[in-house]
Each structure stands twice: as structure tokens, then as C-alpha cells.
């Protein structure tokens, strides 16, 4: 992923605008396994329910890294973090950390974490799939001008890329507001910049910008309001952080957690649908 600066895992200070972290999820198991100790009970249950070993590995990697990064900003051990969820799954801090806003998106072997103060934020990364009927989906769900943009592309590959770019922009806006993607498919996001809400989001505004993404992916950042702020991008360095969390803070060492295994016959959720959760 193209991003300014070197991989950063030390204290980066308070975000001057929005900080976005790129996290590679397909790393060796021995690197990720210690991060299991950071997950809370709900995250452990969700990891257990994933029958696919790669999906479970990626889930643990994403949430372990997120807890490490957020813990660094908040000066607490990653395992000590706790958050609530909105009606559609958007995670948020309450209590003493409520001014901190964050958003997580995962797709394939990559994740993005956006962190900022005060204004809600939404980030989305989408793998460009070649098994979708991009033109038909855009015509059915998106505004006419966006469907026309997809249809005007010269081949299937560019149509798929255009469709996923639009989808990512909508998802970022929806996640910033804590809504459902199904309600946001008619949002007009043909170009980034200021987006005016419509339908379920009437009266809302977002500042929208495309982000650099790995090959075969697209990514977008949205913040509530119409004031673009400074953007910093970082690469999460798995090997640079020995345990992946503060272990010298007032909350002490992380407790032991069991290894993630898949119980026989455990039910797995189907691939995310249009109302999928943010994290």
C-alpha cells in the first residue's frame, strides 16, 4: 500500500486530523497468536464461530492490531479497551474515551483502521471481485449517473473496479454515520468531496476522499461534516511491537486467552450482506 512515511508502531501523538492505519492480515500464525490475549469475550466468540481457518486468523489479526493501535493512543493496554456498538454494529467508545472516534474495515487480507478526535469517521476497503455483475448491480441499486459511469467502462475489469469504488465511497459514508449500507446505496458519490445525504441520511453531510489501496483493492475515508482535515497514513509493523500492546501500563499484563479453534459443527455466518457490520 502506498503511504507516506515509514512503518510506525511507536507513539505517534494525537491525530491532527485523521490517522489511517493499513494492517496486513495474512502473516505467520506465530506472529499473530500472541494477539489472541488481547481479544475480549465477544471477539473470542466471533472468532470461534468462523469455521474457515483463514477467516478466523484474519479476524484475530485485525482485532489484535486494532487493540494495539488504539491502546497506544489511549495509553492503556490493548486488552483493557472496551467499547459499545450502535444499532447497526458501529463500535464507539463511551465514558472517558468518548471523544475518540474510530472505524475498522476488513476485506481479504487487508484491514484499515481510521482514528480521529471528535467527529465520527468511517473507513472502507473493498477487494475488487471479478465474480460480480457490476453493470446490472449498479443499474439496480445506484443512482442513474453512477450506473451510467459503470456501464461506460470498456471491459469487465474496469467496470468491476468502478463499481467497487462507488460501493466503497457509500460504505465509508454509511459507516461514519452508523447506518446500513442498504440504506446508503442511493447516495450520490460519483466524485469524492462533499456528499449530501438523502433518503435515510437526509440532512447529513460527509467529507469524502479516496485512499491509496493495495493492488486489486479500493479504499475510501469519510468524516461527518464538510471540513476536510489533515490525513496521516501508517503501516502497522507486526514485528516492531514485541507483544502488540502496552504491557508496562497501570493495567498490567494481559490475561491468558485460549487458543482459537473451531468447535465441531459450530455454525458459521454466511459472507457479509449489504447490512454487514463495520468490524
DAMOPE-V428986 format. One record per residue. N is the residue number from 1. RES is the residue in one letter. OMEGA is omega as a letter, one per 20 degrees, with the letter a starting at -180 (999 if undefined). NEAR is the number of other ideal C-beta (glycine too) atoms within 12 Angstrom. Layout:
{{N,RES,OMEGA,NEAR} {N,RES,OMEGA,NEAR}}
This chain:
{{1,X,r,28} {2,X,a,14} {3,X,r,24} {4,X,r,17} {5,X,r,18} {6,X,r,13} {7,X,a,22} {8,X,r,24} {9,X,r,26} {10,X,a,16} {11,X,r,15} {12,X,r,23} {13,X,r,15} {14,X,r,20} {15,X,r,32} {16,X,r,14} {17,X,r,26} {18,X,r,41} {19,X,r,39} {20,X,a,48} {21,X,r,45} {22,X,a,41} {23,X,r,47} {24,X,a,29} {25,X,a,38} {26,X,r,21} {27,X,a,28} {28,X,a,14} {29,X,a,21} {30,X,r,12} {31,X,a,26} {32,X,a,35} {33,X,r,24} {34,X,a,33} {35,X,r,43} {36,X,a,36} {37,X,a,31} {38,X,a,41} {39,X,r,40} {40,X,a,25} {41,X,a,14} {42,X,r,20} {43,X,r,35} {44,X,r,27} {45,X,a,19} {46,X,r,26} {47,X,r,38} {48,X,a,29} {49,X,a,23} {50,X,a,30} {51,X,r,21} {52,X,a,18} {53,X,r,17} {54,X,r,19} {55,X,r,29} {56,X,r,34} {57,X,a,31} {58,X,r,31} {59,X,a,39} {60,X,a,41} {61,X,a,41} {62,X,a,45} {63,X,r,43} {64,X,r,45} {65,X,r,43} {66,X,r,43} {67,X,r,44} {68,X,a,42} {69,X,a,44} {70,X,r,42} {71,X,r,36} {72,X,r,35} {73,X,a,32} {74,X,r,32} {75,X,r,22} {76,X,r,28} {77,X,a,28} {78,X,a,39} {79,X,a,36} {80,X,a,27} {81,X,r,37} {82,X,a,26} {83,X,r,30} {84,X,r,17} {85,X,r,20} {86,X,a,24} {87,X,a,15} {88,X,r,26} {89,X,a,25} {90,X,r,33} {91,X,r,37} {92,X,r,31} {93,X,r,25} {94,X,a,16} {95,X,a,13} {96,X,a,12} {97,X,a,24} {98,X,r,16} {99,X,r,20} {100,X,a,34} {101,X,r,39} {102,X,a,43} {103,X,r,48} {104,X,r,43} {105,X,r,48} {106,X,r,39} {107,X,a,35} {108,X,a,28} {109,X,a,25} {110,X,r,37} {111,X,r,42} {112,X,r,51} {113,X,r,46} {114,X,a,48} {115,X,r,42} {116,X,r,38} {117,X,r,26} {118,X,a,20} {119,X,r,30} {120,X,a,39} {121,X,r,45} {122,X,r,52} {123,X,r,51} {124,X,r,47} {125,X,a,46} {126,X,r,38} {127,X,a,30} {128,X,a,30} {129,X,r,23} {130,X,a,17} {131,X,r,12} {132,X,r,24} {133,X,a,18} {134,X,a,34} {135,X,a,25} {136,X,a,17} {137,X,r,25} {138,X,a,34} {139,X,a,21} {140,X,a,19} {141,X,a,27} {142,X,r,33} {143,X,a,24} {144,X,a,16} {145,X,r,18} {146,X,r,33} {147,X,r,27} {148,X,r,18} {149,X,r,27} {150,X,a,35} {151,X,a,24} {152,X,a,18} {153,X,a,23} {154,X,a,11} {155,X,a,15} {156,X,a,21} {157,X,a,17} {158,X,r,20} {159,X,r,31} {160,X,r,30} {161,X,r,29} {162,X,r,34} {163,X,a,39} {164,X,r,38} {165,X,r,37} {166,X,r,45} {167,X,r,41} {168,X,r,39} {169,X,r,44} {170,X,a,46} {171,X,r,46} {172,X,r,46} {173,X,a,50} {174,X,a,47} {175,X,r,45} {176,X,a,45} {177,X,r,40} {178,X,a,31} {179,X,r,36} {180,X,r,29} {181,X,a,38} {182,X,r,22} {183,X,a,26} {184,X,a,42} {185,X,r,33} {186,X,r,29} {187,X,r,39} {188,X,a,29} {189,X,a,40} {190,X,r,24} {191,X,r,17} {192,X,a,27} {193,X,r,20} {194,X,a,22} {195,X,r,37} {196,X,r,20} {197,X,r,29} {198,X,r,21} {199,X,r,22} {200,X,a,21} {201,X,a,32} {202,X,a,15} {203,X,r,12} {204,X,r,29} {205,X,r,26} {206,X,r,41} {207,X,a,32} {208,X,r,42} {209,X,r,35} {210,X,a,27} {211,X,r,36} {212,X,a,23} {213,X,r,33} {214,X,r,27} {215,X,a,15} {216,X,a,21} {217,X,r,33} {218,X,a,38} {219,X,a,47} {220,X,r,45} {221,X,r,48} {222,X,r,50} {223,X,r,42} {224,X,a,35} {225,X,a,26} {226,X,r,18} {227,X,r,16} {228,X,r,21} {229,X,r,25} {230,X,r,19} {231,X,r,29} {232,X,r,26} {233,X,a,34} {234,X,r,34} {235,X,r,32} {236,X,a,40} {237,X,a,24} {238,X,a,31} {239,X,a,18} {240,X,a,19} {241,X,a,29} {242,X,r,16} {243,X,a,28} {244,X,r,40} {245,X,r,38} {246,X,r,32} {247,X,a,24} {248,X,a,15} {249,X,a,20} {250,X,a,12} {251,X,r,21} {252,X,a,14} {253,X,r,19} {254,X,r,30} {255,X,r,20} {256,X,r,12} {257,X,r,25} {258,X,r,17} {259,X,r,20} {260,X,r,34} {261,X,a,18} {262,X,r,21} {263,X,r,16} {264,X,r,8} {265,X,a,8} {266,X,a,18} {267,X,r,13} {268,X,r,19} {269,X,r,20} {270,X,r,12} {271,X,a,14} {272,X,r,21} {273,X,a,11} {274,X,r,21} {275,X,a,18} {276,X,a,25} {277,X,a,28} {278,X,a,41} {279,X,999,34}}
